[in-house]
Amino acid sequence: MFKQNYVHYKLLVRKYTSIKQLLYSYLEKVISINTYKVENICVKDEKNHLYKDRDEGRVLYISSVALRLSKSQNRKAMELASAIASDLSKTCGDVFSVQIVPPGWIHFELTHSTLAAWLQSLAVGSLEGEGEQGTINAQYNSSLREAAPRRGCANDAAQYKCPMPNSLFAVQYAHARCCSLVLMAHREGLIKLREPVPNTSPAFWSVIFPNPLPWLNCDRTLRLNHPGERRLIAELVQVIDNIECPDVSGSVKWEKVALNLSQAFENFWSNCRIWGEVKITSPELAQARLGLLMATQSVLRYVLEENLGVFAPLEL
């Protein structure tokens, strides 16, 4: 049953790796049903009505769209929010739990099952894109790279020869550490990889066992509940939103983003063990934590190479 549901959720997150982008897609459809003159409201273009809450214990987004539209629709904000929330619960209730909060806020909390599928997809490389959508993402990211300054580089061939700020060494170290830990787990049999020793830092990991990784407990809740784990997950969600949402990508300070993610990794690694007693008594938790390392490595590599033009080393 889990694998069957996992395939369903994977189809959802494959097109929209960004949780925020996924939520936008649902909102746009439902708003068109519950409002008139949508073409004049610019909800599709004005995406600042949705933001991620700072609570690291859950993946929560809050929308003010009902408050923004109530006047033009001549409806009370709570009434409009209730109508939007009702339709959203019918179409994506298994993806987000939806709640309305006075005076008209709409709260969207990502379900544990969807978060597990999102982490799995990130760990095995959905950030690179698949099929037609992957081509679109690649073209979009290519245009961003062409438009962005290359820190004085003359061309793409020279991008990794550019001077690197000392601060980014910590990010490179975090990336290399993730790689070495995943490879160590493969050598010790905690996981099994199809290609355990890539020539360059991997764009993604090909996991043979366990597949999918055991993100969820038997009660269908996420295993990763330590504050260090949840902080790292929150950072991953935010970074992917920054990468894939056009409304913010152009203004992101990528060095700061990379450092925040590497610091979240260091905090996770200092407080959340994989080997020793955890490996013996809770192998599924150890494997889930390894999956979080894979997801982190995937995002660190992307930010280093695609957004900062810096090599992401396999080892240091």
Number of C-alpha atoms within 10 A of each C-alpha: 5 12 11 8 12 18 11 13 20 20 12 17 21 22 19 23 24 23 24 21 19 17 19 18 13 14 21 13 14 18 23 14 13 14 17 12 10 16 9 8 15 10 19 13 8 11 18 12 13 19 13 19 15 11 12 16 14 18 22 20 21 19 21 18 23 27 20 15 20 18 11 12 17 10 15 16 22 19 15 22 28 20 17 24 24 16 19 22 16 9 14 13 16 14 21 23 16 22 16 21 12 10 14 21 19 23 21 25 17 20 19 20 20 21 24 25 26 24 26 24 21 27 26 19 21 23 26 18 17 15 9 10 14 16 13 13 17 16 12 13 16 13 11 16 16 11 10 12 13 19 12 10 15 11 9 12 8 12 18 16 12 15 11 14 9 8 12 18 14 15 24 24 17 28 28 20 21 25 23 15 15 22 17 14 18 18 13 9 11 19 22 19 18 11 11 16 13 10 7 11 18 20 19 20 22 16 19 13 15 14 12 18 23 20 24 20 12 9 7 13 15 18 20 20 12 12 15 20 22 19 21 25 26 22 21 23 20 18 22 20 22 21 22 20 17 14 13 13 16 13 9 13 12 17 17 12 17 27 19 17 25 24 17 23 26 17 16 22 19 10 12 18 15 22 13 9 11 15 15 11 10 12 17 21 23 26 23 24 23 22 25 26 24 27 26 27 30 26 25 26 26 21 22 21 14 16 21 23 22 23 19 24 18 21 15 9
